[in-house]
Amino acid sequence: MNITLPLVLVLGIGAWATVKFLGIRLWVAALIALFGFYLAGTFLAPLIDQTTRSGVDAVSTK
């Protein structure tokens, strides 16, 4: 049985858990999200996307 979850959902749950249980302040999480948003517009975005896809493929391969 396969379960399909969007990566953004998994990362969102991880961010929520980090703020809730590890005591990270919400503004720090927002700053990191904003950094990721602006990083997506740089020349590093294709490399980050390719690396993320490779990692997800490695985890989801039977």
Sequence and secondary structure as in RCSB ss.txt:
>XXXX:A:sequence
MNITLPLVLVLGIGAWATVKFLGIRLWVAALIALFGFYLAGTFLAPLIDQTTRSGVDAVSTK
>XXXX:A:secstr
      HHHHHHHHHHHHHHHS   HHHHHHHHHHHHHHTTSTTHHHHHHHHHHHHHHHH  
